[in-house]
């Protein structure tokens, strides 16, 4: 096995990013490679920690490295030198999703919508690709957690930014918790040809076709389930499919609205929403420790989140390499999940670095040096 020094590993990682994020400028791409490389190996996305690690690994001075990393999120006027530009994170959403689909090859695309809060300062509204028991953020918006204003208007632009990366004739299911219950969001997802699965509160009424209005809490009894087509909300009737499940021992039923047919509701799509919680754990204390960031400006945090997303995708894809199915992305012992796909991937990358071997890349990327499909190719009708 040929040894590969850190300089060579970082260069190989930057070349890999260049194939899949070609829209980034060379300085942005190089800095993103440096930061995501250090964040993955240290499991810490903080710029000071990553700069200190890079200085020890490469022998370069620590202070210039720290300033270089911070230039990734600084606005152009705050950077030294001429011709400096802002990093437009939104332009990376579709390429990031295309890259994730190319690496992970999910059987169907399931996107989860959920906000997470970092130290009560920032709220990150995240759209994540859920697969292999975990989640990779592919689009996000950061807002001040306690600032006045609605979060709901942010979701539509995020989904619109991802649309170019969705291959034609591919089923896309978008799952969301009851905090995002919205008929406007539901209608926007359906208008894109995707399928929403959104959890409801028990407030409101339901009327099956040809039936009378009943309270949502009375649709199903404990230990039973219900699936039917009809209308929600008596004041402004809204056509959809209602799924209600009340498990034995639960305090209340699960109520879901979707546009899927009754027969298609047999697949437990909403259960996949919990995988985004595992993704948040990987981004926070159980992984990259993003809650320790001292950044308070939302626009700066959005750029740092790109580093976090690239690092998570790397570890996730390495951990999922060789898994027989999406559900097999975690190590099971006697039926219990004891090692998640992100942890497995991080251990593989770390072990390869400790051995001094070539940089560990996802299996598909290691054997295929082509880039992920262009957005134009994804939009073409399949033959």
Secondary structure, 3 states (H helix, E strand, C coil): CCCCCHHHHHHHHHHHHHHHCCCCCHHHHHHHHHHHHHHHHHCCCCHHHHHHHHHHHHCCCHHHHHHHHHHCCCCHHHCCCCCCCCCCHHHHHHHHHHHHHHHHCCCCEEEEEEEEEECCCEEEEEEEEEECCEEEEEEEEEEECCCCCCCCHHHHHHHHHHHHHCCCCCCEEEEECHHHCCHHHHHHHHHCCCEEEEEECCCCEEEECCCCCEEHHHCCCCCCEEEEEEEECCCCCEEEEEEEECCCCCCCCEEEEECCCCHHHHCCHHHHHHHHHHHHHHHCCCCCCHHHCCCCCHHHHHHHHHHHHHHHHHHHHHHHCCCCCHHHHCEEECCEEEECHHHHHHHHHHHHHHHCCCCCCCHHHHHCCCCCCCHHHHHCCCC
